[in-house]
Amino acid sequence: MGRAARELELKTGEFELAVQLDEVSTVPPGPGAAPGRRRVPASEVARLQGERGFPDALRERIRVVGATEGAELMGIAPGRFLRLARAGCFGPVRFYVNRYGAIVWQYLAAELSAFAGKECGLIHGPTPPPMRAMLSSGQDWRGRLWRSRRVAQLVTDADGAWAVSAAIAAVLPPEELASLVRDPAERVWLRKLRPCLSSAGANTTRSREAVERVETAEEFDEVMWYRISLSRQLDAARLEHPAPAMRLSGARAGAEGAAAPADATDSADGSGSVEPGELAQTGANFAVGKEFADTGSPVKTKAFAAARVPANAKAPTKVKAPVGTDGSAEAEAEAEARAQAPAVSGDTRGLPAPAAVPSPRARLIRARTGPGAATASRARPRAAATGGGTARPGAFLTRRARASAGRARPQSPSFRKSPSWTTDTSSLPSRS
């Protein structure tokens, strides 16, 4: 194909259009050639080179124009040219997407000249009422005529019934194709044989969407026409040979292999060695989890949680408060509460030990002698007096009113030089 284009003195786009318009005949590839790469016979190149006016005569037959140049060629206004094109009086042969994401249609100059010579009434006379009604409803036949021409070209060059079916299925919406072709293997085979409809560049998302709109049938009657044609062609293709069975790709096969259960002797850290006791316990936990995983019963959930506790776990022991460190009832209550906390299921070796909770007396000493004690005692005198406890608002206000009795204006505790009342804890309520 490349050598034929060079010998015919045509650019790549011009040669491609010449092949699509059947101005240059091609033949299927040979037995040893790659499938889909057609060739140009040497006799066809010699015939075109022997024509009068070569290569200008060939270029004139495949010359394309836009809407403005086409209107000048036909001698009408661009608006009337647009109405005639939307009404389907002549169809475009190719298109491209401009930088704004809009479709620019191109028409064959020879077809426009032939239409202007035959239909003088449509060009210079009034618009017929049926055409006016169709244009008023918003119909546009430019895309439909381009798809019809392109599918006819692909069907002519197709090799086999499945290739013809793929050319017809290329313009159907995906949901329509899925509803018509139920077998997934046939859909995969049609997708593999799908030909290239257009060579329009689609570098951005907007341009790709515009190209997809042009290449896909939208109107109901057009979709039904292609559905009927594809249904009949599929019957002939199935008689020729069935679609090849689907094969799993490497990634999908690997995923299915990974989904299989791993060997029970593999450890969680990947070392490959597991102790016998841990292996037996792991098997018991897996069996219990498999039995109760799909149920929402609280009884079975509790049994599942109990089964996951390791066999070597010890029962929690009651911890008593140390004698002599703090004789208060609060420390003994806190120690008893920690002892009655539920044990953590599983092995807890290697975890940091829980931090010891200081007693109220230790908190009081830290509040008095620790860093920032003066600031804390002046800013929050109640916290310093009670060892970090929470005081009742009523008791604080009562003491403040008692300390400021007989004064004309009570002072704020933050401005007192010596807050002696903060060290007197005889009148404070007990934490218990």
C-alpha positions as a Markdown table, in Angstrom:
| # | Residue | x | y | z |
|---|---|---|---|---|
| 1 | Met | 0.0 | 0.0 | 0.0 |
| 2 | Gly | 2.8 | 2.4 | 0.8 |
| 3 | Arg | 4.7 | 1.7 | -2.4 |
| 4 | Ala | 1.5 | 2.1 | -4.4 |
| 5 | Ala | 0.8 | 5.5 | -2.9 |
| 6 | Arg | 4.3 | 6.7 | -3.8 |
| 7 | Glu | 4.0 | 5.4 | -7.4 |
| 8 | Leu | 0.6 | 7.1 | -7.7 |
| 9 | Glu | 2.0 | 10.3 | -6.3 |
| 10 | Leu | -0.7 | 10.5 | -3.6 |
| 11 | Lys | -0.5 | 11.5 | 0.0 |
| 12 | Thr | -1.5 | 9.1 | 2.7 |
| 13 | Gly | -4.9 | 10.6 | 3.3 |
| 14 | Glu | -5.6 | 10.9 | -0.4 |
| 15 | Phe | -4.6 | 7.3 | -1.1 |
| 16 | Glu | -6.7 | 6.0 | 1.8 |
| 17 | Leu | -9.8 | 7.9 | 0.5 |
| 18 | Ala | -9.1 | 6.6 | -3.1 |
| 19 | Val | -9.1 | 3.1 | -1.8 |
| 20 | Gln | -12.3 | 3.7 | 0.1 |
| 21 | Leu | -14.0 | 5.2 | -2.9 |
| 22 | Asp | -12.8 | 2.2 | -5.0 |
| 23 | Glu | -10.8 | 4.5 | -7.3 |
| 24 | Val | -7.8 | 2.2 | -6.6 |
| 25 | Ser | -8.6 | -1.5 | -6.5 |
| 26 | Thr | -7.1 | -3.7 | -3.9 |
| 27 | Val | -6.8 | -7.5 | -3.4 |
| 28 | Pro | -6.8 | -9.6 | -0.2 |
| 29 | Pro | -3.3 | -10.5 | 1.3 |
| 30 | Gly | -1.6 | -13.7 | 0.2 |
| 31 | Pro | -1.3 | -16.9 | 2.2 |
| 32 | Gly | 1.9 | -15.9 | 4.0 |
| 33 | Ala | 1.0 | -12.2 | 4.5 |
| 34 | Ala | -0.4 | -10.6 | 7.7 |
| 35 | Pro | -4.2 | -10.7 | 7.8 |
| 36 | Gly | -6.0 | -7.5 | 7.0 |
| 37 | Arg | -3.2 | -5.9 | 5.0 |
| 38 | Arg | -4.5 | -5.6 | 1.5 |
| 39 | Arg | -2.3 | -5.0 | -1.6 |
| 40 | Val | -2.6 | -3.1 | -4.8 |
| 41 | Pro | -1.9 | -5.2 | -8.0 |
| 42 | Ala | 0.8 | -3.9 | -10.3 |
| 43 | Ser | -1.7 | -3.9 | -13.2 |
| 44 | Glu | -3.9 | -1.4 | -11.3 |
| 45 | Val | -1.0 | 1.0 | -10.8 |
| 46 | Ala | -0.1 | 0.7 | -14.4 |
| 47 | Arg | -3.7 | 1.4 | -15.5 |
| 48 | Leu | -3.9 | 4.6 | -13.4 |
| 49 | Gln | -0.5 | 5.8 | -14.6 |
| 50 | Gly | -1.6 | 5.3 | -18.2 |
| 51 | Glu | -4.7 | 7.6 | -17.8 |
| 52 | Arg | -4.7 | 11.0 | -19.5 |
| 53 | Gly | -3.9 | 13.8 | -17.1 |
| 54 | Phe | -2.2 | 11.5 | -14.5 |
| 55 | Pro | -2.0 | 12.3 | -11.5 |
| 56 | Asp | -4.2 | 15.5 | -11.6 |
| 57 | Ala | -7.2 | 13.6 | -13.0 |
| 58 | Leu | -7.1 | 11.1 | -10.1 |
| 59 | Arg | -6.7 | 13.8 | -7.6 |
| 60 | Glu | -9.7 | 15.7 | -9.0 |
| 61 | Arg | -11.9 | 12.7 | -8.6 |
| 62 | Ile | -11.0 | 12.3 | -4.9 |
| 63 | Arg | -10.9 | 16.0 | -4.0 |
| 64 | Val | -12.9 | 16.9 | -0.9 |
| 65 | Val | -14.3 | 20.3 | 0.1 |
| 66 | Gly | -15.9 | 21.7 | 3.3 |
| 67 | Ala | -19.2 | 23.5 | 3.7 |
| 68 | Thr | -18.0 | 27.0 | 2.6 |
| 69 | Glu | -16.1 | 25.8 | -0.4 |
| 70 | Gly | -18.9 | 23.4 | -1.4 |
| 71 | Ala | -21.5 | 26.2 | -1.2 |
| 72 | Glu | -19.3 | 28.3 | -3.6 |
| 73 | Leu | -18.9 | 25.3 | -5.9 |
| 74 | Met | -22.7 | 24.9 | -6.1 |
| 75 | Gly | -23.4 | 28.7 | -6.3 |
| 76 | Ile | -25.6 | 28.9 | -3.2 |
| 77 | Ala | -25.4 | 30.4 | 0.3 |
| 78 | Pro | -23.7 | 28.4 | 3.1 |
| 79 | Gly | -27.0 | 28.3 | 5.1 |
| 80 | Arg | -28.8 | 26.6 | 2.2 |
| 81 | Phe | -25.9 | 24.2 | 1.7 |
| 82 | Leu | -26.2 | 23.2 | 5.3 |
| 83 | Arg | -29.9 | 22.6 | 5.1 |
| 84 | Leu | -29.5 | 20.4 | 2.0 |
| 85 | Ala | -26.7 | 18.4 | 3.7 |
| 86 | Arg | -28.8 | 17.9 | 6.9 |
| 87 | Ala | -31.8 | 16.8 | 4.8 |
| 88 | Gly | -29.6 | 14.1 | 3.2 |
| 89 | Cys | -29.5 | 15.4 | -0.4 |
| 90 | Phe | -25.8 | 14.5 | -0.4 |
| 91 | Gly | -23.6 | 12.7 | 2.1 |
| 92 | Pro | -20.1 | 13.4 | 3.4 |
| 93 | Val | -17.2 | 11.1 | 2.7 |
| 94 | Arg | -15.0 | 11.9 | 5.7 |
| 95 | Phe | -14.7 | 14.1 | 8.7 |
| 96 | Tyr | -12.3 | 15.4 | 11.3 |
| 97 | Val | -12.4 | 17.0 | 14.7 |
| 98 | Asn | -11.2 | 20.6 | 15.0 |
| 99 | Arg | -9.5 | 22.1 | 18.1 |
| 100 | Tyr | -12.8 | 23.0 | 19.6 |
| 101 | Gly | -14.1 | 19.4 | 19.6 |
| 102 | Ala | -16.6 | 20.0 | 16.8 |
| 103 | Ile | -17.1 | 17.7 | 13.8 |
| 104 | Val | -16.1 | 19.1 | 10.4 |
| 105 | Trp | -17.7 | 17.3 | 7.5 |
| 106 | Gln | -16.0 | 17.0 | 4.1 |
| 107 | Tyr | -17.8 | 16.3 | 0.9 |
| 108 | Leu | -16.7 | 14.9 | -2.5 |
| 109 | Ala | -16.4 | 17.8 | -5.0 |
| 110 | Ala | -17.4 | 15.6 | -7.9 |
| 111 | Glu | -20.7 | 14.5 | -6.1 |
| 112 | Leu | -21.6 | 18.2 | -5.3 |
| 113 | Ser | -21.1 | 19.2 | -9.0 |
| 114 | Ala | -23.2 | 16.3 | -10.2 |
| 115 | Phe | -26.0 | 17.1 | -7.7 |
| 116 | Ala | -26.0 | 20.8 | -8.7 |
| 117 | Gly | -26.4 | 19.8 | -12.4 |
| 118 | Lys | -29.4 | 17.5 | -11.7 |
| 119 | Glu | -31.4 | 19.2 | -8.9 |
| 120 | Cys | -31.7 | 22.8 | -9.9 |
| 121 | Gly | -35.2 | 23.1 | -8.2 |
| 122 | Leu | -33.8 | 22.2 | -4.8 |
| 123 | Ile | -30.8 | 24.5 | -5.2 |
| 124 | His | -32.6 | 27.7 | -6.4 |
| 125 | Gly | -36.3 | 26.9 | -5.7 |
| 126 | Pro | -38.3 | 26.9 | -2.5 |
| 127 | Thr | -37.8 | 24.2 | 0.1 |
| 128 | Pro | -40.3 | 21.4 | -0.2 |
| 129 | Pro | -42.7 | 21.1 | 2.8 |
| 130 | Pro | -41.6 | 17.6 | 3.8 |
| 131 | Met | -38.0 | 18.7 | 3.9 |
| 132 | Arg | -39.0 | 21.8 | 5.9 |
| 133 | Ala | -40.8 | 19.7 | 8.4 |
| 134 | Met | -37.9 | 17.3 | 8.8 |
| 135 | Leu | -35.4 | 20.1 | 9.3 |
| 136 | Ser | -37.8 | 21.7 | 11.9 |
| 137 | Ser | -37.8 | 18.5 | 13.9 |
| 138 | Gly | -34.0 | 18.7 | 14.2 |
| 139 | Gln | -33.0 | 15.7 | 12.1 |
| 140 | Asp | -29.5 | 15.5 | 10.7 |
| 141 | Trp | -28.7 | 12.8 | 8.1 |
| 142 | Arg | -25.0 | 13.6 | 7.6 |
| 143 | Gly | -23.8 | 11.1 | 10.2 |
| 144 | Arg | -26.2 | 8.4 | 9.0 |
| 145 | Leu | -25.2 | 8.8 | 5.4 |
| 146 | Trp | -21.5 | 8.6 | 6.3 |
| 147 | Arg | -22.0 | 5.4 | 8.4 |
| 148 | Ser | -24.0 | 3.8 | 5.6 |
| 149 | Arg | -21.3 | 4.6 | 3.0 |
| 150 | Arg | -18.5 | 3.4 | 5.4 |
| 151 | Val | -20.2 | 0.2 | 6.3 |
| 152 | Ala | -20.8 | -0.6 | 2.6 |
| 153 | Gln | -17.1 | -0.1 | 1.9 |
| 154 | Leu | -16.1 | -2.4 | 4.8 |
| 155 | Val | -18.6 | -5.1 | 3.8 |
| 156 | Thr | -17.2 | -5.0 | 0.2 |
| 157 | Asp | -13.7 | -5.5 | 1.4 |
| 158 | Ala | -14.5 | -8.0 | 4.2 |
| 159 | Asp | -13.2 | -11.6 | 3.9 |
| 160 | Gly | -15.7 | -14.0 | 5.3 |
| 161 | Ala | -19.1 | -13.9 | 7.0 |
| 162 | Trp | -17.7 | -13.1 | 10.5 |
| 163 | Ala | -15.8 | -10.1 | 9.0 |
| 164 | Val | -19.0 | -8.8 | 7.5 |
| 165 | Ser | -20.8 | -9.2 | 10.8 |
| 166 | Ala | -18.0 | -7.3 | 12.6 |
| 167 | Ala | -18.3 | -4.5 | 10.1 |
| 168 | Ile | -22.1 | -4.2 | 10.7 |
| 169 | Ala | -21.7 | -4.5 | 14.5 |
| 170 | Ala | -19.1 | -1.7 | 14.6 |
| 171 | Val | -21.8 | 1.0 | 14.3 |
| 172 | Leu | -24.3 | -0.5 | 16.9 |
| 173 | Pro | -24.4 | 0.8 | 20.4 |
| 174 | Pro | -22.9 | -1.6 | 23.0 |
| 175 | Glu | -26.2 | -2.3 | 24.8 |
| 176 | Glu | -27.9 | -3.1 | 21.5 |
| 177 | Leu | -25.0 | -5.5 | 20.5 |
| 178 | Ala | -25.2 | -7.2 | 23.9 |
| 179 | Ser | -29.0 | -7.7 | 23.6 |
| 180 | Leu | -28.7 | -9.2 | 20.1 |
| 181 | Val | -25.5 | -11.3 | 20.5 |
| 182 | Arg | -26.1 | -13.3 | 23.7 |
| 183 | Asp | -23.0 | -15.5 | 23.5 |
| 184 | Pro | -19.9 | -13.8 | 25.1 |
| 185 | Ala | -17.5 | -15.7 | 22.9 |
| 186 | Glu | -19.3 | -14.3 | 19.8 |
| 187 | Arg | -19.1 | -10.8 | 21.1 |
| 188 | Val | -15.4 | -11.2 | 21.8 |
| 189 | Trp | -14.8 | -12.5 | 18.3 |
| 190 | Leu | -16.7 | -9.6 | 16.8 |
| 191 | Arg | -14.8 | -7.1 | 18.8 |
| 192 | Lys | -11.5 | -8.7 | 17.7 |
| 193 | Leu | -12.6 | -8.5 | 14.0 |
| 194 | Arg | -13.9 | -5.0 | 14.3 |
| 195 | Pro | -12.5 | -2.8 | 11.5 |
| 196 | Cys | -11.4 | 0.8 | 11.8 |
| 197 | Leu | -14.3 | 3.1 | 10.8 |
| 198 | Ser | -12.4 | 6.4 | 10.6 |
| 199 | Ser | -8.9 | 7.8 | 10.9 |
| 200 | Ala | -9.9 | 11.0 | 12.6 |
| 201 | Gly | -7.5 | 12.0 | 15.3 |
| 202 | Ala | -8.8 | 11.7 | 18.9 |
| 203 | Asn | -6.2 | 13.2 | 21.2 |
| 204 | Thr | -8.5 | 14.6 | 23.9 |
| 205 | Thr | -11.5 | 13.3 | 25.7 |
| 206 | Arg | -13.8 | 15.7 | 23.9 |
| 207 | Ser | -12.6 | 14.6 | 20.5 |
| 208 | Arg | -12.9 | 11.0 | 21.4 |
| 209 | Glu | -16.5 | 11.5 | 22.5 |
| 210 | Ala | -17.3 | 13.4 | 19.2 |
| 211 | Val | -15.8 | 10.5 | 17.1 |
| 212 | Glu | -17.8 | 7.9 | 19.1 |
| 213 | Arg | -21.0 | 9.9 | 18.5 |
| 214 | Val | -20.4 | 9.9 | 14.8 |
| 215 | Glu | -19.4 | 6.2 | 14.6 |
| 216 | Thr | -22.5 | 5.0 | 16.6 |
| 217 | Ala | -26.0 | 4.8 | 15.3 |
| 218 | Glu | -28.6 | 6.7 | 17.3 |
| 219 | Glu | -31.9 | 6.9 | 15.6 |
| 220 | Phe | -34.4 | 4.1 | 16.2 |
| 221 | Asp | -35.0 | 3.2 | 12.6 |
| 222 | Glu | -31.2 | 3.1 | 11.8 |
| 223 | Val | -30.5 | 0.9 | 14.8 |
| 224 | Met | -33.2 | -1.5 | 13.9 |
| 225 | Trp | -31.9 | -1.7 | 10.3 |
| 226 | Tyr | -28.4 | -2.6 | 11.5 |
| 227 | Arg | -29.9 | -5.1 | 14.0 |
| 228 | Ile | -31.8 | -6.9 | 11.3 |
| 229 | Ser | -28.8 | -7.0 | 9.0 |
| 230 | Leu | -26.5 | -8.3 | 11.7 |
| 231 | Ser | -29.0 | -10.9 | 12.8 |
| 232 | Arg | -29.2 | -12.3 | 9.3 |
| 233 | Gln | -25.4 | -12.2 | 8.8 |
| 234 | Leu | -24.8 | -13.9 | 12.1 |
| 235 | Asp | -26.9 | -16.9 | 11.0 |
| 236 | Ala | -24.7 | -17.2 | 7.9 |
| 237 | Ala | -21.5 | -16.8 | 10.0 |
| 238 | Arg | -22.6 | -19.6 | 12.4 |
| 239 | Leu | -23.1 | -21.9 | 9.6 |
| 240 | Glu | -19.7 | -21.1 | 8.2 |
| 241 | His | -17.9 | -21.9 | 11.5 |
| 242 | Pro | -18.7 | -21.2 | 15.2 |
| 243 | Ala | -16.9 | -18.4 | 17.1 |
| 244 | Pro | -13.7 | -19.5 | 18.8 |
| 245 | Ala | -13.9 | -20.3 | 22.5 |
| 246 | Met | -12.7 | -17.6 | 24.9 |
| 247 | Arg | -9.3 | -18.1 | 26.5 |
| 248 | Leu | -8.4 | -16.7 | 29.9 |
| 249 | Ser | -5.6 | -14.1 | 29.8 |
| 250 | Gly | -2.5 | -14.5 | 32.0 |
| 251 | Ala | -3.7 | -12.0 | 34.5 |
| 252 | Arg | -7.1 | -13.5 | 34.9 |
| 253 | Ala | -5.6 | -17.1 | 35.2 |
| 254 | Gly | -3.2 | -15.8 | 37.8 |
| 255 | Ala | -6.0 | -14.3 | 39.8 |
| 256 | Glu | -8.1 | -17.5 | 39.7 |
| 257 | Gly | -5.0 | -19.4 | 40.8 |
| 258 | Ala | -4.4 | -17.0 | 43.7 |
| 259 | Ala | -8.0 | -17.5 | 44.8 |
| 260 | Ala | -7.4 | -21.2 | 45.5 |
| 261 | Pro | -6.8 | -22.1 | 49.2 |
| 262 | Ala | -3.1 | -21.9 | 50.2 |
| 263 | Asp | -1.3 | -24.8 | 51.9 |
| 264 | Ala | -2.1 | -25.1 | 55.6 |
| 265 | Thr | 1.6 | -25.5 | 56.5 |
| 266 | Asp | 2.5 | -21.9 | 55.3 |
| 267 | Ser | 2.9 | -19.5 | 58.2 |
| 268 | Ala | 1.5 | -16.0 | 58.3 |
| 269 | Asp | 4.9 | -14.4 | 58.2 |
| 270 | Gly | 6.0 | -16.4 | 55.1 |
| 271 | Ser | 8.7 | -18.4 | 56.9 |
| 272 | Gly | 7.1 | -21.8 | 56.1 |
| 273 | Ser | 7.4 | -23.3 | 59.6 |
| 274 | Val | 4.6 | -23.5 | 62.1 |
| 275 | Glu | 4.5 | -25.1 | 65.5 |
| 276 | Pro | 2.3 | -28.1 | 65.9 |
| 277 | Gly | 0.2 | -26.5 | 68.6 |
| 278 | Glu | -0.3 | -23.3 | 66.5 |
| 279 | Leu | -1.2 | -25.4 | 63.4 |
| 280 | Ala | -3.9 | -27.3 | 65.4 |
| 281 | Gln | -5.3 | -24.2 | 66.9 |
| 282 | Thr | -5.3 | -22.5 | 63.5 |
| 283 | Gly | -7.3 | -25.4 | 62.0 |
| 284 | Ala | -9.8 | -25.3 | 64.8 |
| 285 | Asn | -10.3 | -21.5 | 64.4 |
| 286 | Phe | -10.8 | -21.9 | 60.6 |
| 287 | Ala | -13.3 | -24.7 | 61.2 |
| 288 | Val | -15.3 | -22.6 | 63.7 |
| 289 | Gly | -15.1 | -19.5 | 61.5 |
| 290 | Lys | -16.3 | -21.4 | 58.4 |
| 291 | Glu | -19.3 | -22.8 | 60.5 |
| 292 | Phe | -20.4 | -19.5 | 61.9 |
| 293 | Ala | -19.3 | -16.9 | 59.3 |
| 294 | Asp | -22.6 | -16.7 | 57.5 |
| 295 | Thr | -24.8 | -16.5 | 60.6 |
| 296 | Gly | -25.7 | -13.5 | 62.6 |
| 297 | Ser | -26.7 | -15.4 | 65.8 |
| 298 | Pro | -25.2 | -13.9 | 69.0 |
| 299 | Val | -24.8 | -17.4 | 70.5 |
| 300 | Lys | -22.7 | -18.6 | 67.5 |
| 301 | Thr | -20.8 | -15.4 | 67.4 |
| 302 | Lys | -19.8 | -15.8 | 71.1 |
| 303 | Ala | -18.8 | -19.4 | 70.4 |
| 304 | Phe | -16.7 | -18.2 | 67.5 |
| 305 | Ala | -15.0 | -15.6 | 69.6 |
| 306 | Ala | -14.3 | -18.2 | 72.3 |
| 307 | Ala | -12.8 | -20.6 | 69.8 |
| 308 | Arg | -10.3 | -18.1 | 68.6 |
| 309 | Val | -8.7 | -17.8 | 72.1 |
| 310 | Pro | -5.3 | -19.6 | 72.0 |
| 311 | Ala | -5.1 | -22.9 | 73.9 |
| 312 | Asn | -2.2 | -21.6 | 76.1 |
| 313 | Ala | -4.0 | -18.5 | 77.3 |
| 314 | Lys | -4.4 | -18.3 | 81.1 |
| 315 | Ala | -7.4 | -17.3 | 83.0 |
| 316 | Pro | -7.3 | -13.7 | 84.4 |
| 317 | Thr | -6.3 | -13.5 | 88.1 |
| 318 | Lys | -7.6 | -11.0 | 90.6 |
| 319 | Val | -5.0 | -8.3 | 91.4 |
| 320 | Lys | -5.2 | -6.8 | 94.9 |
| 321 | Ala | -4.1 | -3.3 | 95.8 |
| 322 | Pro | -0.6 | -3.1 | 97.3 |
| 323 | Val | -0.7 | -2.7 | 101.0 |
| 324 | Gly | 1.0 | 0.4 | 102.5 |
| 325 | Thr | 1.2 | 2.4 | 99.3 |
| 326 | Asp | -2.2 | 3.8 | 99.5 |
| 327 | Gly | -4.9 | 3.0 | 102.0 |
| 328 | Ser | -7.7 | 4.7 | 100.2 |
| 329 | Ala | -10.6 | 2.8 | 98.9 |
| 330 | Glu | -10.3 | 4.4 | 95.5 |
| 331 | Ala | -7.0 | 2.6 | 94.7 |
| 332 | Glu | -8.4 | -0.8 | 95.7 |
| 333 | Ala | -11.5 | -0.2 | 93.5 |
| 334 | Glu | -9.4 | 0.8 | 90.5 |
| 335 | Ala | -7.1 | -2.3 | 90.9 |
| 336 | Glu | -10.2 | -4.5 | 91.2 |
| 337 | Ala | -11.7 | -2.9 | 88.0 |
| 338 | Arg | -8.5 | -3.6 | 86.1 |
| 339 | Ala | -8.5 | -7.2 | 87.2 |
| 340 | Gln | -12.1 | -7.7 | 86.1 |
| 341 | Ala | -11.4 | -6.3 | 82.6 |
| 342 | Pro | -11.9 | -8.8 | 79.8 |
| 343 | Ala | -8.8 | -10.6 | 78.6 |
| 344 | Val | -7.5 | -9.9 | 75.1 |
| 345 | Ser | -8.0 | -12.9 | 72.8 |
| 346 | Gly | -4.8 | -14.1 | 71.2 |
| 347 | Asp | -1.2 | -14.0 | 72.2 |
| 348 | Thr | -0.2 | -10.8 | 73.9 |
| 349 | Arg | 3.5 | -11.4 | 74.1 |
| 350 | Gly | 5.5 | -8.5 | 72.8 |
| 351 | Leu | 2.9 | -5.9 | 73.5 |
| 352 | Pro | 3.8 | -3.0 | 75.8 |
| 353 | Ala | 2.6 | -3.3 | 79.4 |
| 354 | Pro | -0.3 | -1.0 | 80.4 |
| 355 | Ala | 0.6 | 2.2 | 82.1 |
| 356 | Ala | 0.1 | 2.3 | 85.9 |
| 357 | Val | -2.7 | 4.6 | 87.0 |
| 358 | Pro | -1.4 | 7.0 | 89.8 |
| 359 | Ser | -3.3 | 7.2 | 93.0 |
| 360 | Pro | -5.1 | 10.4 | 94.1 |
| 361 | Arg | -2.3 | 11.2 | 96.7 |
| 362 | Ala | 0.4 | 10.8 | 94.0 |
| 363 | Arg | -1.6 | 13.1 | 91.7 |
| 364 | Leu | -1.9 | 15.6 | 94.5 |
| 365 | Ile | 1.8 | 15.6 | 95.2 |
| 366 | Arg | 2.6 | 15.9 | 91.5 |
| 367 | Ala | 0.2 | 18.9 | 91.2 |
| 368 | Arg | 1.9 | 20.6 | 94.1 |
| 369 | Thr | 5.6 | 19.9 | 93.4 |
| 370 | Gly | 5.7 | 19.1 | 89.7 |
| 371 | Pro | 6.7 | 21.4 | 86.9 |
| 372 | Gly | 4.2 | 24.2 | 86.3 |
| 373 | Ala | 2.6 | 23.6 | 89.7 |
| 374 | Ala | 2.4 | 27.3 | 90.5 |
| 375 | Thr | 0.8 | 28.1 | 87.2 |
| 376 | Ala | -1.7 | 25.3 | 87.5 |
| 377 | Ser | -2.6 | 26.1 | 91.1 |
| 378 | Arg | -3.2 | 29.8 | 90.3 |
| 379 | Ala | -5.1 | 29.2 | 87.1 |
| 380 | Arg | -7.1 | 26.2 | 88.4 |
| 381 | Pro | -7.0 | 26.2 | 92.2 |
| 382 | Arg | -9.7 | 23.5 | 92.5 |
| 383 | Ala | -7.7 | 21.0 | 90.5 |
| 384 | Ala | -4.6 | 21.6 | 92.7 |
| 385 | Ala | -6.6 | 21.1 | 95.9 |
| 386 | Thr | -8.3 | 17.9 | 94.9 |
| 387 | Gly | -5.5 | 16.2 | 93.1 |
| 388 | Gly | -7.0 | 16.6 | 89.5 |
| 389 | Gly | -10.6 | 15.8 | 90.5 |
| 390 | Thr | -13.7 | 17.6 | 89.2 |
| 391 | Ala | -15.3 | 20.0 | 91.7 |
| 392 | Arg | -19.0 | 20.8 | 91.9 |
| 393 | Pro | -19.8 | 24.4 | 90.6 |
| 394 | Gly | -22.0 | 25.1 | 93.6 |
| 395 | Ala | -19.3 | 24.4 | 96.2 |
| 396 | Phe | -16.7 | 26.6 | 94.4 |
| 397 | Leu | -19.2 | 29.5 | 94.3 |
| 398 | Thr | -20.1 | 29.1 | 97.9 |
| 399 | Arg | -16.5 | 29.3 | 99.1 |
| 400 | Arg | -15.8 | 32.3 | 96.9 |
| 401 | Ala | -18.8 | 34.1 | 98.3 |
| 402 | Arg | -17.7 | 33.1 | 101.9 |
| 403 | Ala | -14.1 | 34.4 | 101.3 |
| 404 | Ser | -15.3 | 37.7 | 99.9 |
| 405 | Ala | -17.9 | 38.3 | 102.7 |
| 406 | Gly | -17.8 | 41.9 | 104.0 |
| 407 | Arg | -16.0 | 43.3 | 101.0 |
| 408 | Ala | -17.5 | 45.9 | 98.7 |
| 409 | Arg | -16.1 | 44.3 | 95.6 |
| 410 | Pro | -15.0 | 40.6 | 95.5 |
| 411 | Gln | -11.6 | 39.9 | 94.0 |
| 412 | Ser | -10.8 | 37.3 | 91.4 |
| 413 | Pro | -8.8 | 34.3 | 92.6 |
| 414 | Ser | -6.2 | 34.9 | 89.8 |
| 415 | Phe | -5.2 | 38.2 | 91.4 |
| 416 | Arg | -4.7 | 37.0 | 94.9 |
| 417 | Lys | -1.2 | 37.0 | 96.3 |
| 418 | Ser | -1.5 | 34.0 | 98.7 |
| 419 | Pro | -4.4 | 31.7 | 98.0 |
| 420 | Ser | -4.3 | 30.2 | 101.4 |
| 421 | Trp | -7.8 | 28.6 | 101.0 |
| 422 | Thr | -6.4 | 26.3 | 98.3 |
| 423 | Thr | -4.4 | 24.3 | 100.9 |
| 424 | Asp | -7.3 | 23.7 | 103.3 |
| 425 | Thr | -9.0 | 20.5 | 102.3 |
| 426 | Ser | -11.0 | 19.8 | 105.4 |
| 427 | Ser | -14.1 | 21.3 | 104.1 |
| 428 | Leu | -13.9 | 19.8 | 100.6 |
| 429 | Pro | -16.2 | 16.9 | 99.7 |
| 430 | Ser | -14.7 | 13.5 | 99.4 |
| 431 | Arg | -14.1 | 12.0 | 95.9 |
| 432 | Ser | -15.9 | 8.8 | 96.8 |
